[in-house]
Amino acid sequence: MSELRTLLYEEADGVAWITLNRPEALNAFDATMQEELRGLWAMLRKNDDVRCIVLTGAGERSFCTGLDRGQIDDIDDVEPGKLPGYNTPWDFDDPGKSVCPKSNDLWKPVVVAVNGMACGGAFYILGEADFIIAADHATFFDPHVTYGMPAAFEPIFLLHKMPFQEVVRMALLGAHERMSATRAREIGLVSEVVAAADLESSTRWAATAIAAQPALGVQGTVRALWSGLELSRRQALDHAYLFTNIGTDPATLAEGQARFSSGVRIDWRLR
């Protein structure tokens, strides 16, 4: 793996830790970060040592503030009806295609740890996270309309994670309102809220527990549940037979049976 300029990366106990590392830009993604994330997703698809991925941001001010607007071309020279850097409204490369794991065909579990602000293009990442753990000071908002752009891609990514009226409120109020971590948990965007000092350890516990289980069954579960979001109920149940068949093999069953027969029970935690 080539040297990373905008990300930090480490592996331990079956978990890959990816840190957005542009704190001076509130971890906004520039062209380099988009390229590096796309490369990491491709690498992780083939890395059997990694069974779960954690994504977080450097510092305590911001998880991610989306696309780095400082990299947008000078809009004074843009013709009406054209996006900066593109010839027609249809000639548009969505930056979310690079930063999103599932859009890059990575189906290993992704847990996101949010510290500080998460806004705008950050919802590409949050929208494809399997679940989110937030520090108690985290906030969520989408400023697109405030700064002259329709909020389209990002709120659509959130429609399966939040009630419709909450998505609409966030999109229409723009920079005028921020959602607290507590409210984000109440509506289902966030699965757990912890003290900032506990964010790393809480996320590590969850990711390590996932990584300790048979990888084929875990990844089959991820594929099945995301298919359930995008298909009708009947279609999803029909696909469940396929995912169960593919994700169950003699080695996986033997590993699970050996764990059950050992008599050693999981030291579980109540949430």
Rosetta silent file (secondary structure, phi, psi, omega in degrees, C-alpha in Angstrom):
SEQUENCE: MSELRTLLYEEADGVAWITLNRPEALNAFDATMQEELRGLWAMLRKNDDVRCIVLTGAGERSFCTGLDRGQIDDIDDVEPGKLPGYNTPWDFDDPGKSVCPKSNDLWKPVVVAVNGMACGGAFYILGEADFIIAADHATFFDPHVTYGMPAAFEPIFLLHKMPFQEVVRMALLGAHERMSATRAREIGLVSEVVAAADLESSTRWAATAIAAQPALGVQGTVRALWSGLELSRRQALDHAYLFTNIGTDPATLAEGQARFSSGVRIDWRLR
SCORE:     score description
SCORE:     0.000 S_00000001
   1 L     0.000  128.349 -178.893    0.000    0.000    0.000 S_00000001
   2 L   -68.646  161.472 -178.455    1.435    3.371   -1.028 S_00000001
   3 L   -63.761  133.088 -178.101    2.001    6.107    1.533 S_00000001
   4 L   -92.206  138.582 -178.295   -1.232    7.863    2.482 S_00000001
   5 L  -103.214  -26.904 -174.640   -1.366   11.665    2.585 S_00000001
   6 L  -119.944   -0.445 -177.092   -4.894   12.335    3.848 S_00000001
   7 E  -131.408  153.910  167.590   -5.704    9.181    5.808 S_00000001
   8 E  -110.308  143.345 -176.883   -4.310    7.184    8.699 S_00000001
   9 E  -141.025  135.677  173.052   -4.533    3.394    8.495 S_00000001
  10 E  -151.280  157.269  176.666   -3.845    0.549   10.900 S_00000001
  11 E  -125.631  138.958  176.088   -4.893   -3.057   11.403 S_00000001
  12 E  -160.986  133.098  174.026   -5.308   -4.925   14.689 S_00000001
  13 L    55.367   39.437  177.638   -7.335   -7.967   15.797 S_00000001
  14 L    79.899    5.505 -177.198   -9.080   -8.326   12.462 S_00000001
  15 E  -116.269  132.022  172.108  -10.143   -4.657   12.401 S_00000001
  16 E   -97.501  129.682  177.686   -8.942   -1.972    9.974 S_00000001
  17 E  -107.303  120.302  177.404   -8.977    1.568   11.359 S_00000001
  18 E  -114.933  124.568  179.478   -9.279    4.367    8.802 S_00000001
  19 E  -116.873  121.145  172.043   -8.981    7.949   10.049 S_00000001
  20 E   -66.299  118.873 -167.522   -9.831   10.932    7.859 S_00000001
  21 L  -121.500   60.889  171.308   -6.752   13.017    8.565 S_00000001
  22 L  -130.508   58.888 -174.771   -7.279   16.567    7.379 S_00000001
  23 H   -60.933  -26.804  178.604   -8.172   18.235   10.702 S_00000001
  24 H   -66.966  -21.558  176.906   -7.021   21.612    9.390 S_00000001
  25 H  -112.130   23.647 -179.174   -9.859   21.351    6.824 S_00000001
  26 L    55.680   32.244  177.627  -12.310   19.752    9.308 S_00000001
  27 L    60.706   27.155  172.335  -11.626   16.427    7.546 S_00000001
  28 L   -65.334  147.304 -178.649  -13.318   17.563    4.346 S_00000001
  29 E   -93.544  124.390  174.128  -12.488   15.256    1.449 S_00000001
  30 L   -98.033 -173.608 -177.572  -10.382   16.670   -1.368 S_00000001
  31 H   -62.070  -37.041 -179.416   -9.405   14.896   -4.595 S_00000001
  32 H   -66.172  -44.720  179.384   -6.512   13.134   -2.876 S_00000001
  33 H   -63.634  -39.374  177.643   -8.677   11.763   -0.076 S_00000001
  34 H   -59.820  -44.756  179.854  -11.252   10.545   -2.579 S_00000001
  35 H   -64.699  -41.148 -177.599   -8.551    8.682   -4.501 S_00000001
  36 H   -69.914  -38.893  176.519   -7.033    7.223   -1.328 S_00000001
  37 H   -64.670  -42.950  178.719  -10.373    6.028    0.037 S_00000001
  38 H   -59.023  -40.204  178.279  -11.224    4.403   -3.284 S_00000001
  39 H   -67.099  -38.280  179.137   -7.884    2.589   -3.164 S_00000001
  40 H   -67.712  -41.937  178.220   -8.423    1.424    0.417 S_00000001
  41 H   -58.888  -42.305  179.554  -11.882    0.042   -0.338 S_00000001
  42 H   -64.382  -42.489  179.892  -10.406   -1.958   -3.227 S_00000001
  43 H   -64.436  -41.740 -176.017   -7.550   -3.239   -1.058 S_00000001
  44 H   -69.476  -25.569  175.278   -9.846   -4.215    1.813 S_00000001
  45 H   -58.008  -34.478 -173.392  -12.033   -6.309   -0.453 S_00000001
  46 H  -102.614   -1.824 -175.947   -9.085   -8.676   -0.921 S_00000001
  47 L   -92.956   98.539 -176.496   -7.550   -8.463    2.556 S_00000001
  48 L   -71.400  -13.658  178.043   -8.719  -11.578    4.409 S_00000001
  49 L   -73.672  -18.326 -178.249   -6.987  -10.417    7.598 S_00000001
  50 L  -103.395  123.114  179.869   -9.595   -7.655    7.946 S_00000001
  51 L  -112.454  -12.112  178.780  -13.105   -8.684    9.012 S_00000001
  52 E  -152.545  149.453 -178.780  -14.464   -5.305   10.104 S_00000001
  53 E  -123.186  136.940  171.764  -13.645   -1.670    9.307 S_00000001
  54 E  -112.098  134.473  176.736  -13.860    1.393   11.544 S_00000001
  55 E  -122.438  128.352 -179.830  -13.966    4.855    9.980 S_00000001
  56 E  -145.402 -178.169 -179.201  -13.449    7.981   12.046 S_00000001
  57 E  -122.853  150.437 -179.780  -12.030   11.511   11.810 S_00000001
  58 L   -74.330  142.939  178.282   -8.941   13.102   13.303 S_00000001
  59 L    81.983  177.578 -178.140   -9.414   15.552   16.145 S_00000001
  60 L  -108.383   -5.243 -177.096  -12.515   16.358   18.174 S_00000001
  61 L   -80.335  -35.563 -171.103  -13.955   19.237   16.109 S_00000001
  62 E  -151.924  136.174  166.980  -15.158   17.320   13.095 S_00000001
  63 E   -76.046  -56.216  177.948  -15.746   13.840   11.764 S_00000001
  64 E  -167.104  140.178  178.130  -16.144   15.138    8.207 S_00000001
  65 L  -112.578   23.024  174.816  -17.607   18.244    6.589 S_00000001
  66 L    82.157 -152.215 -177.830  -18.038   16.766    3.128 S_00000001
  67 E   -66.630  135.329  178.456  -16.461   18.006   -0.069 S_00000001
  68 L   -70.875  103.734 -176.751  -13.703   20.583    0.399 S_00000001
  69 H   -66.928  -17.976  175.926  -15.323   23.685   -1.103 S_00000001
  70 H   -67.083  -14.989  179.934  -11.917   25.332   -1.273 S_00000001
  71 H   -95.440   -3.035  178.693  -11.161   22.961   -4.166 S_00000001
  72 L   -73.933  137.792  179.646  -14.171   24.037   -6.227 S_00000001
  73 L   -58.836  158.578  179.393  -13.258   26.017   -9.327 S_00000001
  74 L   -59.710  114.315 -175.463  -13.930   29.758   -9.412 S_00000001
  75 H   -73.594  -11.826  179.447  -17.692   30.002   -9.953 S_00000001
  76 H   -64.840  -24.540 -178.051  -17.377   33.499  -11.438 S_00000001
  77 H   -97.594    6.436 -176.397  -16.246   31.882  -14.691 S_00000001
  78 L   -90.264  133.965  179.031  -18.987   29.266  -14.808 S_00000001
  79 L   -74.484  150.695  177.391  -21.737   29.614  -17.394 S_00000001
  80 L   -56.584  140.420  178.317  -25.382   29.472  -16.229 S_00000001
  81 L    84.638    1.767 -179.481  -26.738   25.941  -16.102 S_00000001
  82 L  -118.895  144.266  173.307  -23.313   24.345  -15.677 S_00000001
  83 L   -83.152  147.114  178.467  -21.661   22.875  -12.611 S_00000001
  84 L   -55.712  125.127  177.439  -18.099   24.054  -11.880 S_00000001
  85 L    89.035    3.456 -176.821  -15.690   21.859  -13.805 S_00000001
  86 L  -132.464  148.583 -175.473  -18.320   20.187  -16.036 S_00000001
  87 L   -80.269  -35.788 -178.306  -19.572   20.919  -19.538 S_00000001
  88 L  -136.647  164.375  176.120  -23.224   19.917  -19.066 S_00000001
  89 L   -60.998  -18.956 -177.449  -25.552   19.099  -16.155 S_00000001
  90 L   -93.849  -10.675 -179.698  -25.227   15.417  -17.155 S_00000001
  91 L   -95.669   77.164 -172.691  -21.422   15.397  -17.142 S_00000001
  92 L  -138.601  122.086  176.803  -21.012   15.035  -13.394 S_00000001
  93 L   -96.581  108.185 -178.106  -18.798   12.669  -11.402 S_00000001
  94 L   -67.202  119.894 -179.390  -20.395   12.218   -8.006 S_00000001
  95 L   -63.583  -21.031  179.181  -17.615   12.380   -5.367 S_00000001
  96 H   -63.048  -23.720  179.278  -19.607   10.013   -3.186 S_00000001
  97 H   -62.456  -26.175 -179.329  -18.686    7.146   -5.491 S_00000001
  98 H   -85.736  -39.889 -170.521  -15.140    7.326   -4.147 S_00000001
  99 H   -87.402  -11.962 -175.577  -15.757    7.778   -0.421 S_00000001
 100 L   -93.063  128.835 -178.901  -18.553    5.202    0.006 S_00000001
 101 L   -65.690  -46.680 -174.906  -17.563    1.606    0.814 S_00000001
 102 H   -73.691  -28.848  173.741  -20.599   -0.180   -0.621 S_00000001
 103 H   -65.915  -19.545  175.492  -20.575    1.951   -3.756 S_00000001
 104 H  -103.530   21.108  172.870  -17.084    0.469   -4.219 S_00000001
 105 L    61.825   34.231  172.252  -18.420   -3.065   -3.684 S_00000001
 106 L  -101.269  118.765 -174.397  -16.944   -3.533   -0.211 S_00000001
 107 L  -116.569   20.749  168.471  -19.339   -5.631    1.876 S_00000001
 108 L   -80.359  149.564 -176.891  -17.355   -6.090    5.055 S_00000001
 109 L   -59.343  137.902  177.814  -19.014   -4.416    8.054 S_00000001
 110 E  -122.070  119.336  176.092  -18.230   -0.714    8.428 S_00000001
 111 E  -107.610  130.875 -179.099  -18.678    0.988   11.805 S_00000001
 112 E  -109.116  131.517  175.742  -18.373    4.776   11.894 S_00000001
 113 E  -107.314  114.318 -174.810  -17.247    6.694   14.993 S_00000001
 114 E  -100.550  120.834  176.560  -18.423   10.315   14.803 S_00000001
 115 L  -123.075  114.961 -179.370  -16.554   12.924   16.798 S_00000001
 116 L    87.319 -149.126 -175.568  -17.657   16.526   16.328 S_00000001
 117 E   -72.208  141.458  167.689  -19.424   17.826   13.230 S_00000001
 118 E  -133.425  112.454 -173.896  -20.795   15.567   10.521 S_00000001
 119 E  -147.806  162.725  175.662  -22.344   17.563    7.719 S_00000001
 120 L    55.223 -125.237 -176.885  -22.951   17.760    3.990 S_00000001
 121 L   -61.884  -11.326  173.933  -21.005   15.125    2.102 S_00000001
 122 H   -59.064  -24.608 -177.581  -20.282   13.271    5.341 S_00000001
 123 H   -74.104  -15.516  167.488  -23.706   11.715    4.825 S_00000001
 124 H   -57.253  -51.451 -177.042  -22.387    9.762    1.859 S_00000001
 125 H   -67.961  -48.281 -178.635  -20.227    7.861    4.356 S_00000001
 126 H   -63.042  -34.063 -179.571  -22.804    7.737    7.149 S_00000001
 127 H   -66.177  -25.052  179.342  -25.449    6.586    4.685 S_00000001
 128 L  -106.499    6.436  173.933  -23.395    3.495    3.816 S_00000001
 129 L   -72.452  148.306  175.787  -22.232    2.753    7.370 S_00000001
 130 L   -77.865  -39.096  164.292  -23.624   -0.395    8.929 S_00000001
 131 E  -158.033  163.397 -170.605  -24.012    1.443   12.207 S_00000001
 132 E  -124.539  134.467  171.267  -22.797    4.640   13.824 S_00000001
 133 E  -114.951  132.514 -174.358  -21.453    5.389   17.300 S_00000001
 134 E  -122.226  142.725  168.688  -21.282    9.075   18.221 S_00000001
 135 E   -70.964  154.183 -173.533  -19.509   11.098   20.863 S_00000001
 136 L   -67.527  -13.094  177.889  -21.905   13.140   22.975 S_00000001
 137 L   -97.099    2.724 -178.440  -20.673   16.400   21.426 S_00000001
 138 L   -66.410  147.454  175.395  -21.318   15.250   17.837 S_00000001
 139 E  -135.807  155.697 -175.114  -23.684   17.283   15.660 S_00000001
 140 E  -134.619  131.158  176.528  -25.314   16.596   12.299 S_00000001
 141 E  -162.653  162.455 -179.188  -26.549   19.071    9.664 S_00000001
 142 L  -128.633  103.444 -172.085  -26.717   19.601    5.912 S_00000001
 143 L   -88.070   10.809 -172.278  -25.837   23.151    4.787 S_00000001
 144 L   -53.599  -51.734 -174.266  -26.335   22.717    1.026 S_00000001
 145 H   -66.225  -31.863  179.204  -29.406   24.931    0.611 S_00000001
 146 H   -61.380  -34.272 -175.660  -27.907   27.669    2.784 S_00000001
 147 H  -108.003   26.130  165.474  -24.962   27.937    0.401 S_00000001
 148 L    88.968   19.725  178.938  -26.873   27.787   -2.864 S_00000001
 149 L  -130.669  144.358  172.694  -27.103   24.103   -3.756 S_00000001
 150 L   -63.723  140.774  171.045  -29.970   21.595   -3.676 S_00000001
 151 L   -87.825  106.102 -173.641  -29.589   18.952   -0.989 S_00000001
 152 L  -125.233  -69.581 -176.530  -30.076   15.832   -3.100 S_00000001
 153 H   -58.155  -50.677 -171.371  -27.530   13.022   -2.875 S_00000001
 154 H   -62.877  -50.265  178.402  -26.845   13.314    0.853 S_00000001
 155 H   -65.341  -30.116  176.203  -30.441   13.283    2.178 S_00000001
 156 H   -63.528  -37.797  176.490  -31.312   10.452   -0.188 S_00000001
 157 H   -61.582  -25.638 -175.878  -28.510    8.455    1.443 S_00000001
 158 H   -92.471   -7.627 -172.404  -30.222    9.088    4.793 S_00000001
 159 L   -62.873  -25.382  178.896  -33.761    8.088    3.838 S_00000001
 160 L   -93.349    0.374 -179.444  -33.283    4.524    5.053 S_00000001
 161 L  -113.237  -16.997 -175.816  -31.690    5.645    8.330 S_00000001
 162 L  -136.469  151.839  173.386  -33.987    8.457    9.465 S_00000001
 163 L   -59.356  146.528 -175.013  -37.737    9.225    9.345 S_00000001
 164 H   -53.375  -47.390 -175.874  -38.683   11.182    6.224 S_00000001
 165 H   -65.627  -27.336  176.907  -39.741   14.358    8.044 S_00000001
 166 H   -71.738  -39.020  176.868  -36.425   14.421    9.930 S_00000001
 167 H   -63.727  -45.531 -179.574  -34.488   14.176    6.665 S_00000001
 168 H   -62.408  -44.862 -179.757  -36.597   16.946    5.123 S_00000001
 169 H   -59.153  -47.375  179.477  -36.185   19.195    8.172 S_00000001
 170 H   -60.612  -43.130 -176.714  -32.408   18.769    8.141 S_00000001
 171 H   -67.530  -39.707 -174.662  -32.205   19.391    4.399 S_00000001
 172 H   -81.925  -30.290  179.299  -34.442   22.494    4.384 S_00000001
 173 H   -80.857  -15.086  174.013  -33.074   24.191    7.509 S_00000001
 174 H    55.242 -129.095 -177.413  -29.539   23.922    6.199 S_00000001
 175 H   -80.821    0.683 -176.190  -26.962   25.604    8.421 S_00000001
 176 H   -80.700  -15.375 -179.474  -29.666   27.106   10.677 S_00000001
 177 L  -145.651  141.988  175.387  -30.071   23.995   12.842 S_00000001
 178 L  -120.435  139.756  178.129  -27.838   21.169   14.009 S_00000001
 179 E   -88.379  132.048  179.442  -29.043   17.821   15.273 S_00000001
 180 E   -76.856  163.478  176.061  -27.518   16.669   18.540 S_00000001
 181 H   -61.812  -38.104  179.366  -26.084   13.205   19.085 S_00000001
 182 H   -61.757  -46.541  178.770  -28.914   12.508   21.513 S_00000001
 183 H   -65.086  -38.922  179.359  -31.573   13.402   18.935 S_00000001
 184 H   -61.023  -35.208  176.677  -29.717   11.393   16.277 S_00000001
 185 H   -72.633  -38.609 -179.095  -29.947    8.348   18.539 S_00000001
 186 H   -59.937  -36.249 -175.986  -33.633    8.962   19.269 S_00000001
 187 L   -95.475   -2.362  173.686  -34.518    8.840   15.573 S_00000001
 188 L    99.298   -2.459  177.518  -32.248    5.903   14.723 S_00000001
 189 L   -66.576  -40.173 -177.748  -29.401    7.546   12.816 S_00000001
 190 L  -111.166  138.901 -178.981  -26.975    6.723   15.641 S_00000001
 191 L   -90.459  -22.214 -176.977  -27.003    3.415   17.528 S_00000001
 192 E  -156.300  141.653  174.487  -25.081    4.586   20.603 S_00000001
 193 E  -119.614  129.585 -177.432  -23.919    7.849   22.180 S_00000001
 194 E  -132.196  164.532  173.370  -20.895    7.817   24.464 S_00000001
 195 L   -62.248  147.826 -177.740  -18.639   10.326   26.175 S_00000001
 196 H   -54.314  -38.081 -178.672  -15.948   11.644   23.852 S_00000001
 197 H   -66.765  -19.742 -177.261  -13.277    9.967   25.973 S_00000001
 198 H  -102.599    0.517 -174.253  -15.008    6.596   25.463 S_00000001
 199 H   -61.993  -46.855 -177.836  -15.615    6.828   21.712 S_00000001
 200 H   -64.476  -46.768 -176.558  -12.504    4.940   20.663 S_00000001
 201 H   -68.673  -38.636  178.868  -12.863    2.142   23.229 S_00000001
 202 H   -65.231  -41.927  179.011  -16.597    1.674   22.625 S_00000001
 203 H   -68.361  -40.142  179.236  -16.086    1.474   18.866 S_00000001
 204 H   -62.350  -41.147  179.213  -13.118   -0.875   19.263 S_00000001
 205 H   -58.735  -48.925 -177.565  -15.192   -3.194   21.450 S_00000001
 206 H   -64.566  -45.919 -177.210  -17.967   -3.456   18.848 S_00000001
 207 H   -66.660  -39.484  179.615  -15.641   -3.849   15.854 S_00000001
 208 H   -67.241  -38.372  176.770  -13.464   -6.445   17.579 S_00000001
 209 H   -62.471  -42.584  177.298  -16.533   -8.460   18.590 S_00000001
 210 H   -63.130  -44.593 -176.616  -17.745   -8.459   14.969 S_00000001
 211 H   -67.152  -21.174 -178.317  -14.289   -9.406   13.666 S_00000001
 212 L   -77.889   -9.333 -176.473  -14.097  -12.350   16.091 S_00000001
 213 L   -98.209  159.952 -177.320  -17.002  -14.108   14.360 S_00000001
 214 L   -54.693  124.664 -171.511  -16.871  -16.214   11.157 S_00000001
 215 H   -63.635  -38.536 -175.723  -16.279  -13.776    8.297 S_00000001
 216 H   -64.084  -42.618  179.131  -18.409  -15.538    5.686 S_00000001
 217 H   -68.215  -37.878  179.426  -21.510  -15.449    7.861 S_00000001
 218 H   -64.539  -47.616 -178.212  -20.930  -11.832    8.876 S_00000001
 219 H   -68.445  -33.916  175.317  -20.508  -10.628    5.304 S_00000001
 220 H   -64.492  -35.692  177.189  -23.509  -12.642    4.169 S_00000001
 221 H   -64.859  -43.610  178.071  -25.557  -10.941    6.871 S_00000001
 222 H   -59.637  -47.781 -179.471  -24.449   -7.502    5.644 S_00000001
 223 H   -62.468  -42.180 -178.211  -25.383   -8.337    2.058 S_00000001
 224 H   -63.508  -44.637 -176.025  -28.741   -9.793    3.068 S_00000001
 225 H   -69.877  -38.013  178.028  -29.776   -6.816    5.206 S_00000001
 226 H   -70.244  -33.195  173.643  -28.780   -4.201    2.633 S_00000001
 227 H   -63.772  -37.080  178.419  -30.664   -6.139   -0.041 S_00000001
 228 H   -62.647  -27.226  176.909  -33.654   -6.043    2.289 S_00000001
 229 H   -72.956  -33.278 -168.615  -33.491   -2.253    2.231 S_00000001
 230 H  -103.574  -11.275  179.092  -33.498   -1.981   -1.532 S_00000001
 231 L  -110.360  169.034  171.013  -35.829   -4.809   -2.588 S_00000001
 232 L   -67.846  162.737  179.948  -39.433   -5.574   -1.806 S_00000001
 233 H   -57.393  -46.477 -177.918  -40.027   -7.759    1.245 S_00000001
 234 H   -63.944  -43.994  178.470  -40.872  -10.803   -0.908 S_00000001
 235 H   -62.687  -41.576 -179.224  -37.832  -10.327   -3.156 S_00000001
 236 H   -63.870  -41.322  178.693  -35.562   -9.897   -0.136 S_00000001
 237 H   -65.911  -35.542  175.870  -36.856  -13.086    1.480 S_00000001
 238 H   -64.388  -40.075  177.797  -36.291  -14.964   -1.768 S_00000001
 239 H   -68.620  -25.547 -178.452  -32.719  -13.677   -1.834 S_00000001
 240 H   -59.615  -34.280  176.281  -32.274  -14.758    1.796 S_00000001
 241 H   -60.301  -42.990 -178.925  -32.166  -18.397    0.662 S_00000001
 242 H   -65.738  -46.623 -179.356  -29.277  -17.547   -1.638 S_00000001
 243 H   -63.501  -37.944  178.905  -27.345  -15.560    0.983 S_00000001
 244 H   -65.824  -40.163 -179.435  -27.833  -18.335    3.545 S_00000001
 245 H   -67.238  -45.638 -178.178  -26.599  -20.956    1.078 S_00000001
 246 H   -70.046  -37.641 -173.775  -23.550  -18.971   -0.024 S_00000001
 247 L   -88.127    7.181  178.352  -22.671  -17.757    3.466 S_00000001
 248 L  -123.382  117.943  176.591  -22.814  -21.156    5.139 S_00000001
 249 L  -133.949  168.207 -177.138  -20.053  -23.693    4.496 S_00000001
 250 H   -55.747  -38.188 -178.978  -18.640  -26.676    6.446 S_00000001
 251 H   -67.136  -41.171  179.023  -15.751  -24.638    7.856 S_00000001
 252 H   -64.797  -44.817  178.953  -18.051  -21.891    9.093 S_00000001
 253 H   -62.873  -41.593 -179.895  -20.447  -24.392   10.671 S_00000001
 254 H   -64.110  -40.136  178.775  -17.574  -26.280   12.297 S_00000001
 255 H   -63.760  -43.990  179.812  -16.153  -23.068   13.725 S_00000001
 256 H   -67.712  -41.131  179.643  -19.502  -22.084   15.173 S_00000001
 257 H   -65.410  -39.539  178.789  -20.243  -25.546   16.530 S_00000001
 258 H   -63.429  -39.212  178.965  -16.826  -25.764   18.177 S_00000001
 259 H   -65.105  -42.587 -179.291  -17.423  -22.420   19.858 S_00000001
 260 H   -67.795  -41.953 -175.534  -20.851  -23.524   21.123 S_00000001
 261 H   -74.233  -15.781 -178.010  -19.650  -26.956   22.271 S_00000001
 262 L   -66.698  -20.364 -178.276  -16.684  -25.554   24.171 S_00000001
 263 L    83.573   -7.900  178.421  -18.974  -24.526   26.984 S_00000001
 264 L   -85.986  121.512 -177.300  -17.375  -21.084   27.081 S_00000001
 265 L  -101.614  152.230 -178.662  -20.058  -18.450   26.776 S_00000001
 266 L   -63.795  135.708  173.821  -19.704  -14.924   25.486 S_00000001
 267 L   -83.689   84.503 -170.076  -19.169  -12.254   28.119 S_00000001
 268 L   -79.579  162.421 -179.201  -21.984  -10.159   26.715 S_00000001
 269 L  -119.962  140.227  177.052  -22.760   -6.513   27.343 S_00000001
 270 L   -94.327  128.977 -179.797  -26.181   -4.941   27.890 S_00000001
 271 L  -105.943    0.000    0.000  -26.851   -1.734   25.912 S_00000001
